[in-house]
């Protein structure tokens, strides 16, 4: 697929998704939303991709929603830029003036992106090279590991714009940084630097600008060169989905299925023998063809 607002490149098993509106500080648009979702569809479908890095072109990661629509920026009913999924279809406002909140047109565009990243079969690494505000901050939350440039700035600025946190961040952010820190950042809406993000647990490490992408690529290479892709895909979903489990028995049931199923596959034999023979492993199983028979173990949950 040809992209306009992003770039997607794959090299040696690592995909790099670059938000690419540098003259607009990579501000988020409806087109960018659709293209990011399509890009993750592509990386999931390709066995050549072992990890995904997300970064921004120029001096920003993503400066938030494109505000060029002015006062109606967040009034999706007054816009037609693709941030809603209505595609010119029925209006969610009923004839009596009430709203059908389960209507597709009500859905938040940032949330559609974060839910797609949440579903990713490949680990996702954020390389935050500059300003990351609003959706620029919340789109990172379902990414697995976040690295930042020392020039990066973060802001959950929604209350300062008269709206609320979006992109499912009320689920993700407290799980990553704790409820107190999440509430402080969202209630104040202030923009803060990379060191505060590091201290708060939002990012894993802070780097000089020129060292950021090399550090992200080194981490991606560690995954790509040493681990079984099916195991990583399973592990990613096991860890994220168990954040919502009610009891550790749910994890025990899932672990047991996964160990039973993986232990019978060729990857497990190769993992043991390569260790005993002191050689690099060559894992034969592929995400596209060799996921265990209980995958996916969760039931789809339609919107609304």
C-alpha atoms as one frame of an Amber mdcrd trajectory, in Angstrom:
protein
   0.000   0.000   0.000   1.254   3.502  -0.840   1.284   5.843   2.148   1.194
   9.649   2.313   1.346  10.563   6.018   3.661   7.762   7.123   6.607   5.781
   5.781   7.091   2.032   6.305  10.464   0.408   5.685  11.643  -3.128   6.466
  15.300  -4.036   6.830  16.778  -7.229   8.273  13.594  -8.219  10.066  12.888
  -4.798  11.586  10.091  -2.555  10.316  10.383   1.192  10.894   7.113   3.130
  10.773   7.845   6.857  10.521   5.125   9.466  11.031   5.838  11.702   8.068
   4.323  15.172   8.123   7.488  16.948   9.257   6.304  20.396   8.144   3.271
  19.935  10.457   5.238  18.337  13.329   3.633  15.020  12.284   0.221  16.176
  13.515  -2.344  13.379  13.510  -4.953  13.241  10.737  -7.643  10.865   9.615
  -5.372   9.699   6.817  -2.571   9.005   9.288  -4.980   6.954  11.396  -5.985
   4.756   8.454  -2.398   4.413   7.244  -1.062   3.399  10.657  -3.734   0.715
  10.948  -2.887  -0.535   7.444   0.831  -0.552   8.277   0.283  -2.766  11.315
  -1.837  -5.064   9.153   1.179  -5.358   6.847   3.725  -6.004   9.594   1.512
  -8.641  11.182   1.073 -10.413   7.851   4.795 -10.560   7.069   6.982 -13.266
   8.581   9.947 -11.128   7.501   9.065  -8.604  10.217  10.172  -9.514  13.718
   9.785  -6.137  15.456   8.372  -2.684  14.677   9.910   0.693  15.541   7.674
   3.788  15.477   9.285   7.227  15.226   8.696  10.657  13.730  10.247  12.570
  10.846  11.975  15.863  11.573  11.980  17.463  15.015   8.727  16.010  16.401
   7.351  12.583  17.141   3.715  13.707  16.877   2.529  17.095  18.111  -1.036
  15.861  18.611  -4.170  16.238  16.547  -4.061  18.506  13.515  -5.812  21.643
  14.795  -6.220  23.279  11.395 -10.010  22.841  11.615 -10.010  25.348  14.452
 -12.914  25.352  16.897 -14.505  22.280  15.315 -11.316  20.190  15.577 -12.852
  17.715  18.027 -16.442  18.005  16.764 -16.383  15.039  14.432 -20.018  15.535
  13.451 -18.975  18.874  11.924 -16.018  17.409  10.041 -15.402  14.914   7.257
 -11.680  14.157   7.383 -11.731  10.442   8.146 -11.296  10.675  11.923 -14.803
   9.291  12.192 -15.670   6.002  10.505 -19.023   7.233   9.306 -17.916   7.504
   5.615 -20.925   9.707   4.936 -23.270   7.158   6.518 -25.990   7.719   9.086
 -25.492  10.389  11.736 -25.224   9.126  15.350 -27.555  11.935  16.451 -31.103
  10.616  16.405 -34.117  12.569  15.218 -35.061  13.348  18.821 -31.652  14.918
  19.484 -30.239  12.070  21.569 -26.989  10.372  20.563 -26.439   6.722  19.701
 -23.125   6.300  21.502 -22.639   2.793  20.069 -22.609   4.203  16.521 -19.380
   3.732  14.573 -19.209   7.469  13.863 -18.772   8.163  17.590 -15.563   6.152
  17.789 -12.362   8.019  18.631  -9.767   7.823  15.844  -6.824   7.626  18.242
  -8.470   4.691  19.976  -8.764   2.834  16.713  -4.980   3.167  16.316  -4.098
   2.142  19.867  -6.409  -0.864  19.755  -4.747  -1.972  16.508  -1.310  -1.625
  18.089  -2.583  -3.578  21.103  -3.484  -6.434  18.727  -0.030  -6.471  17.090
   1.669  -9.856  16.727   5.086  -8.208  16.673   6.694  -6.266  19.547   6.495
  -2.501  19.073   9.220  -0.051  20.129   8.629   3.713  20.262  11.612   5.932
  19.452  10.314   9.309  20.626  12.478  11.849  18.859  10.701  15.088  19.817
   7.369  16.569  20.849   4.803  13.880  21.744   1.607  15.617  22.831  -2.031
  14.506  22.931  -2.429  11.559  20.573   1.345  11.782  20.114   1.646  10.649
  23.733  -1.320   8.286  23.948  -0.524   6.339  20.764   2.700   5.201  22.459
   0.972   3.577  25.418   0.201   0.181  23.795   3.715   0.062  22.369   5.820
  -2.356  24.378   8.986  -0.350  24.989   9.466   3.431  24.736  12.840   5.136
  24.250  13.150   8.920  24.160  15.536  11.545  22.913  16.617  14.024  25.554
  14.839  16.581  23.352  11.501  14.770  23.612   8.569  16.431  25.338   5.391
  14.718  26.484   1.970  16.095  27.300  -1.436  14.650  28.141  -2.929  18.060
  27.401  -6.584  17.121  26.923  -8.041  19.017  29.875  -6.314  22.158  28.556
  -8.173  21.696  25.262 -11.541  21.133  26.906 -11.686  17.410  26.153 -10.581
  14.214  27.950  -7.858  11.587  27.466  -8.572   9.453  24.397  -7.049   6.503
  22.559  -8.015   4.127  25.398  -5.403   5.894  27.546  -7.590   5.721  30.658
  -6.909   1.951  30.475  -3.269   2.032  29.382  -1.724   4.963  31.252  -2.496
   3.984  34.885  -1.267   0.463  34.172   2.047   1.831  32.912   2.785   4.594
  35.416   0.268   4.158  38.267  -2.945   6.019  38.976  -1.373   8.915  40.908
   1.149   9.834  38.212  -1.434   9.312  35.462  -3.901  11.619  37.216  -1.267
  14.295  37.819  -0.205  14.386  34.182  -3.785  14.366  32.876  -5.281  16.792
  35.421  -2.541  19.397  34.976  -2.169  18.847  31.244   1.366  20.156  31.473
   4.093  19.362  28.973   7.116  17.689  30.581  10.540  16.535  29.529  12.150
  13.183  28.918  13.721  12.974  32.385  10.319  13.264  34.084   8.964  10.658
  31.676  11.848   8.373  32.650  11.346   8.934  36.374   7.638   8.237  35.987
   8.153   4.964  34.137   6.707   6.176  30.845   9.980   5.611  28.960  12.665
   2.981  29.393  15.706   5.160  28.601  16.767   8.604  27.396  19.330   9.104
  24.636  21.127  11.830  22.756  19.194  12.556  19.536  21.765  10.885  17.296
  21.807   7.762  19.507  18.039   7.249  19.726  17.339   5.217  16.581  20.524
   3.140  16.906  19.440   2.218  20.449  15.948   1.293  19.250  17.381  -0.775
  16.409  19.786  -2.571  18.729  16.863  -3.553  20.943  14.841  -4.700  17.930
  17.833  -6.710  16.709  18.159  -8.422  20.081  14.586  -9.655  19.632  14.936
 -10.541  15.956  18.243 -12.391  16.296  17.618 -14.462  19.405  13.970 -15.359
  19.900  11.262 -17.524  18.364   8.689 -15.345  16.561   5.701 -17.489  17.559
   6.807 -17.392  21.190   7.168 -13.610  21.082   3.738 -13.159  19.478   2.130
 -15.345  22.124   4.057 -13.725  24.961   3.087 -10.215  23.867  -0.624 -10.998
  23.948  -0.334 -13.051  27.155   1.281 -10.179  29.059  -1.011  -7.426  27.792
  -4.253  -9.367  28.166  -3.433 -10.648  31.638  -3.362  -7.015  32.837  -7.141
  -7.280  32.915  -7.370 -10.743  34.484  -9.319 -11.167  37.721  -7.178 -13.920
  39.270  -3.751 -15.522  38.643  -5.582 -18.767  37.845  -6.490 -17.185  34.493
  -2.785 -16.774  33.769  -2.074 -20.325  34.961  -4.653 -21.754  32.570  -3.238
 -19.753  29.682   0.402 -20.508  30.568  -0.403 -24.198  30.739  -1.996 -24.240
  27.297   0.906 -22.292  25.805   3.655 -24.419  27.349   1.858 -27.625  26.310
   1.362 -26.431  22.744   4.791 -24.842  22.247   6.601 -27.758  23.858   5.348
 -30.028  21.065   6.451 -27.728  18.238   9.733 -27.613  16.365  10.789 -24.320
  17.936  11.064 -25.858  21.399  13.264 -28.670  20.113  15.463 -26.160  18.284
  15.656 -23.869  21.301  16.943 -26.657  23.536  19.312 -28.254  21.034  20.868
 -24.935  19.939  21.565 -24.158  23.597  23.113 -27.569  24.251  25.148 -27.398
  21.042  26.238 -23.806  21.793  25.112 -22.397  18.448  22.635 -19.733  17.318
  19.070 -21.014  17.081  17.275 -21.215  13.730  13.626 -21.293  14.764  11.484
 -22.836  11.996   7.957 -21.970  13.161   6.203 -18.940  11.632   3.509 -16.653
  13.000   1.581 -16.890   9.728   1.240 -20.683   9.898   2.206 -22.159  13.269
   0.236 -20.435  16.012  -1.196 -23.019  18.456  -4.723 -24.280  18.019  -6.128
 -22.312  20.976  -5.121 -18.989  19.354  -6.770 -16.551  19.723  -8.071 -17.561
  23.133 -10.064 -14.387  23.723 -13.452 -13.627  22.257 -13.765 -10.612  19.937
 -15.524  -7.753  21.682 -17.415  -5.581  19.191 -17.510  -1.843  19.772 -20.545
  -0.678  21.782
